[in-house]
Amino acid sequence: MVFETSQAPRPHRAPDAAPDIEEAQQRPSDHSGNRSGPVRRPPLRAHYAAIDLGTNNCRLLIARPAAQGFTVIDAFSRIVRLGEGLTASGRLSDDAIDRAVSALAICAGKLRRRNVVLARSVATEACRRAANGDEFAQRVYAETGIKLDIISPREEARLAVLGSHSLLEPGHGPALIFDIGGGSTELVLVDTGGGGEPRILDWHSAPWGVVSLSEWIGDMAHGDDDTRREAYRRMRAQVSNAFGGFAERMPSGEPCRLLGTSGTVTTLASVLLGLPRYDRATIDGLVVPTETMRSIAAHIACLNLDDRAALPCIGPERADLVVAGCAILEAILDIWPAERLSVADRGIREGILRSLMHDSTALDAWRQADA
């Protein structure tokens, strides 16, 4: 299966864009994550924004074009657990909706303060699966002015590739890019032989992410040592079964390059390095032996909840979900036996920004808004 990566995004005007711009809360960085100098007040012109509302996290990036991609002006991230309870009920819960709307209201405020007039806001697996996903999107628009685009798994995979592919190791032959989300995992086989953006050869979306898989296994993940080991084995088997058809289509005898863009791989890389706190500049672009990542995953899976929460880069907010991420990662390594794993702290948001900045329709809209 082949599809092109030129599908046009659906940008929209930001809610009540205002001309005032506050001082950036972080140093600007180019698309590669390199620091680009001291904080300066950006010019009074329009900026671009991308919001990714996933099953577990709400994330925002605001940026302006730069010579080597874009410069980040502001960012926001909050764990909202929008998909909490979705596996059992088929609906977004009232509490989860309230958490997500609260986070998106903060994003809307940043869009106004940063003079954003062109943005794209996407929602993924939780909203796709929920019976009240459209109703939730309507409430978000009514209360925040943000228009959520509930995207397909195919578009989710396209944006993840567009935002992260530059971190693939150089080489020939197909490469696999994966994104372990809260409600689903996207696997994308790409060809980088043509230069520029990679061509997507095949892709697969499995309905298992760190939230959905954790809820499926239930209390087993928090039992005694034997119960936890059995839970981990069952999670790996469940995900491997979901990957089965895609695994059968994988090419054999080719050099294997592998890139992971997700909280799971960035968290495990942080644990591997023993970081006292998460540091994006250290993690984004890191290349790790896959057997080392397997060892870290297996080690974390054996820890009890309190011991996982005590690790600085996991903490109590991720301690109950990280084991499911480890199981998904090991299932991916089973079907794509690469020697090294490239780690990306970038993905859908960066893909949205690149699309907005390079799409002629978006540029025309930006110019009209900025006139």
N, C-alpha and C positions, 0 to 999 in steps of 0.2 A: 504494500500500500504506500502510495506516494502522495504528498500534498505539498503545495508551495507555501512559503513563509511570508507571502506578501499580502495576506488578507488584511483589509483596511480596518483599523480600530474604530470604535464609535466614541469619539471624544465628546465632551460636553462642556458648556460654560460652567465655571465654578460658581457656587452660591454667593450672591451679593459681593462680588469682588470689590475690594476697596483699594485705594491707591497707597495707603500707608504700609511701610515695610519696616519691620522691627529688625534689630540686630540678630544675625544668625546665632543659634545656640550651639553650633559646632563648627569646626573648621571646614571650609568647603573641601570637597574631594572630587577628583575626576572619576571617570567611569571605572578605572582600574583600582580605585580605593586609595590612590596616592594623595597625600596632603599637598595642597596647592598654595600654601602661604597663609598669612595672618587673616583673621576675620575682618572683612570689610563690608560696608553697607552696599548692597547691590543696587544697580541703577533702577530708576523708577520705570520699569517696563514689565511686560507680562512674563510669567513663569509657567512652567509645566508641572503637573502633579499626577501621581499615580497612587491609587489606594487598592490594596489587596486585602479583601475580607475573606479569610479562610475559615476552616472549621474550628481552628484553635486560636488564631491570631488576627489582629487588625493592624495593618502596617501602611504607613504613608511615606512617600518621598516627594519632595518638592525640589525642582532643579531648573537650571537654565543651560542653554547650549554652550559648549566649550569646544576648543579646537580638537581635543581628544575625547569626544563623547559629550559629557555634561558635568556640570558642577552642582553638587548637592547644596541646597540652601537650608533645608530643614528636613527633619525626619521624626517619625513617631511610631512606636510599636507598643501594643498592649495585648496580653493574653485575655481573650474574652470567652473562649470555650463556647462558641455559638452552637456547635454540634452536640453539646452535652445532652445526653438522654435521647438523641435522635434515633439511634439504633433500635431502641425499644418502642418509642412512641410514633416515629415517622413524622414528627413535628418539631419545630423549634420551640423550646420552652419559653415561658414569659420571662423568667429570670435571665436566660441566655440572650433573649432579644433586648432586654433592658441594658445588659452589659455592652452589647454591640452598639446600640444606639448611643449610649453614653460615650463610647470611644469615638464613634463617627462624628459626634457633635464636637469633640475636641479637634478632629481633623478638619471639620468645616471652619472652625475658628482660625486654624492655621492657614487655610486657603484664602480666607479674607485678608488676614494680616500680611500675607506674603504676596498679595496682588496676583493671585493665580486666576487666569481667565480661561485656561484650557486644561481639562483634566479628564482622566478616565478612571472610573472606579469599578472594580470587578468583584464579584462574589463567586465562590467555587462550590465544592461538593456539598456542603451542608445545605446551601440554598437550592442546589439542583435536586437533592433528594427530599427535602422537606415539603410536605403538603401545603404548608403556609409560607413557602419561600417568596412567592410573589407578593403576598400580603405584607410580609416583613419589608420587602423592598419599597413598597408604597409608603409604609410608615416612616422608613428612613428618609425618603424624599420629603414627606410632609414636615418632619421635625428638623431636618438638617439641611435640606436643599441638595443633598447628594443623590445623584441618579445611579443606582447600582445596576450594573450589567451582569446578569447571571450567565456566565460563559459556559460553553461546552467543554468537556474534557480535551477535545482536540485543540481548541483555542488556548486552553490552559497550558497544554504541552508546548504549543508554538511560542507563547510568551516566555515560558521558562527557558526554552532554548535560546531565544533571541536575547534574553537578558544575561545569560551565563556562558555561552559557548566560547567566548574569548579566553576562558581559563582552561580549555582543553589542552592537554599536552600536544606538542607538534607530533605529526606522524601521518601514516598512510592507512587506508582502510577505514571501515566504519567505526564509529565510537558510540558509546551509550551514555546518555544524560538522563539522570533520574531526579525526581522531586518527591520526597516523602512528605505528604501533607497531613492534615488532621483527619480528613475523611476519605482520602484516596491517595494512591501513588501513581505518578505518571512515569512511564518508561519511554524514551524516545531514541530510536536508532538514527544516527545522522551520518552523512557523508560530507567531509570537509575538503574534498579534493578539488573543488572548483574555485576556492578562494572566496573571501568575503563571508557572507552568512552561509551556514551549512544547509544542505538540502536534507529534508526529513525523509528517510526511507521507509520507516515503519514506526508505529507508536502503539502504546497500550495503556489504558487506565484501569487500574484494579481498585475495587471499592473498599480498600483497606488502608487506613492511615493510623496515626498514633492514637487518635480518639476512638475511632470506630473499632479498631482491633482491641484496644484496652477494654472497651465496654463489652465486646463479644466474649472475651475470656473471663471477665467479671472478677470475683474475689479470689480466684485461683492465683492471680499474680501477687497476692499479698499473704499467702499462706506460709507454711514452714518450708524448709529448704527443698524437700522432695516435691512438694506441691508446686513451688515456683519453677523448678526445673521441668516438670511436666507441662505446666502452663506455657513455658517458653517453647518447648518442643511442639506443642499444638499450634501456637501462633505461627511458628516458622512453616509448619506443614500447611496451614490454612492459606498463608500468603503464597507459598510455592505452588499450590494448586491453582490459585488465581492467576499466577504468571504462566501456567503451563502452555497455553496456546502460543503465547508470544515467544516463550523459550524455544519451542519447536521450530520457529522461523528464524532463529538467530544463526548468522553465518558461522561456519567453523573454519579453523585454520588461519584466521586473520589475527593481526596484532590487535590487542584489546586495550583501548583507551576508555577510561571511565571517569565521569564527572558527576558529583552529587551536589545538589543545591537544596538544602533543607535544614531545619533546626536540628534534626538528628545528627547529621554528619558534622555540623559546626560544633555541636555540643560534645560529641565524642572526640573530636580533634582537640577541643579545649581540655577535656579530661586527660587525654594522652599527653599533652604538654604540661599538665599540672598548673594551669593558669589560675591565679587567685580570683580573677574575675574575667568575664568575656572581653576579648579584644579583637575587634573586627580586622584591624590592620594586620594582626598576626595570623589570623585564620583564613581570611579570604585569599585564595590562590595557593594555599598550602597543598603539598603533594605528600601523601602518606602511603606506605606499603599496605596493601589490603590485608595481609595476614596480621599486621599490627592492629588494624581496625577491627578485625574479627576478634582478636584477643581482648580488646577493650570492651567490645559488645558483649562477649561471653562473661567477662568479669562483672560488668554492670548488671547483667541479667541475674547473676547469682546473689547480688546484694539484697538485703531487705529494704523496705521503704525508707526507714530512718537513715540507713547508711547511704542510700542514694541521695536523699535530701541534704545530707551533710557535705556532699561534694560541691565545691563553690560554683561551678558552672552548670550544675543541674538545679540544686535548690529545691525547696518544697513545691514550687509551681510546676516543675517538670518531672518530679520524682515518680509520679504515678503513671506517666506516659512514655518515659524514655525507653522502658523495656520493650514495648511494642515497636518503637522505632528501631531498636537493635535487631529484633526478629525480622523486620522488613529488610533492613540492610543486609543481613546475612543471606536472606533468600535471593536478593539481587546478586550478591557475590557468587552464589551457587550457579546462576545461569550465565554470568558474564565474568569469567575467571581472569580478570585483569591483575597485573602485578602491583599496580599503584592506583590510588584513588585521589583525584583532584577535588579539592573542597572549595565550594563557592558560597559566600554569603551574599548572594544576589540571585535574582530570578525574575519572577513575574513583574514586580514593580519596575525593575530596570528594563525589562522587555517592553512594557507599556511606554516608558519614557522614550526609548529608542524609536518605537513606532510613531509616537506623536511628533518627534523631532524630524523624522525623515519622510513622513507621509505628506504628500503634496496637499491633500485636502485639509489635513490638520494645520499645516503651515499657513494656508490661505486663511483659515478661520482665525488663527493666532494673529496674523497681520491685521485682519479686519478688527479684531477685538482690541488690538494695541494701537490702532490708528487714532 
